[in-house]
Amino acid sequence: MENVRLINVEDDVSLFGTSETDVRFLYKEIFGWKSYGDIPLPERPYIIDAGANVGIFTLYMKSLHPGAEVVAFEPVPYLAAAASANFEREGFTDVTLHPIALGAEAGQVQIRHYPLRPSGSSLSIRDQQQLKQEAEAWMSPRLAERMFRGKLATVSRNRLGDYVEPGRVIDLLKIDVVGSELDVMAGLDGSQWQLVRYVVVDLVDQDGRLRQVSEALASRGFRIEVRQSGPDQDARLSFFVHGVRDTNGKCDPSEHQDRDRPHAQRSARAPDLEQPAGTQHGR
C-alpha cells in the first residue's frame, strides 16, 4: 500500500494523502476554485459521496453544513485509508466510509490506480490511455509516462441502491468515478432515484460521456446544467453536470443546456440532448 501521510496543502491546513500533487490540486479545486459551485441544501443534508478519494469533497460539505450526514465510497485502499484518517482527525461521527467500488452489479473487479495521480484511478483503462495522450500535449512524454504508470488492485463492488435507506431523501448525490458514471447510476432503481433531489457528476467528456450522463439524468427527471471545470491545463475535457430534481416530474430537454449562463465557467460544449446518445464505455 502507498504511504499515507500528512500533506500540507496551504498555511495551517494539512490533509492525509499519498500524492502531494494530487491532494494539493483537489484541495485547490474544491476549496479554492469552488468548482462544484453553489449547491442548495437544507441545514442538515443527507449526502452520498461516490468516489470520495481522500475525502476532500466531504470535508468541504461538512465545512458548509456541519450537521450534514455523509455516506462516502472509495475503492482504492490507500485513498480510503487517507479519507478515514481525515474524517477521524475531524472527529466526524456522522460520516460513514465504505471502502468499495460502486456499479450496476455486485462482485469483484480490478481497478487501475496511479500512485502519482491517484485521482485518475479507474476501472476503464481506455479512459486513462486517452487522458495520457491529452496530457502529452502539455507535458513531456516522459513525465506523462510516469504520471500514468498504473497498478492493478482487486476490489469489491456493490450497487449503490443496497446502501440507500428505504424512503429516505438524498439531498445530494455526488459522483466522481472516472469513466464509470453510468454504471454507478445504474445501481439505483427508479423508486430510489425519486428520492434524489440534487446530483452533481464530475466527469471527463470522452466518447460522448457528457451527453450520455446528461441524457441519463434528464430521463430520470432532473433539470441539467453543465459547467466546465477549473482553469488548469487538464480542464478542457473536464465538466461538472448538475442535475436538479424537477418537482413537476417533467423534463424539457431544450431547457437543459447552460441555463441562464451567469458566468464564464458554463460549458460551450453542453450536450445536445435531442441527439441520440453515443455508445457507453465504462467499467
Secondary structure, DSSP 8 states (H G I E B T S, - for coil): ----EEEEEETTEEEEES-HHHHHHHHIIIIIS-TT------SS-EEEEES-TTSHHHHHHHHH-TT-EEEEE--SHHHHHHHHHHHHHHT-SSEEEE-SEE-SS-EEEEEEE-TTSGGG-BS-HHHHHHHHHHHTTTS-HHHHHHHT--EEEEEEEE-GGGGS-TT--BSEEEE--TT-HHHHHTTS-HHHHTTB-EEEEEEE--TTHHHHHHHHHHHTTEEEEEEE--SSGGGTTEEEEEEEE-TTS---GGG-SSSS--STTB-TT---TTS--------
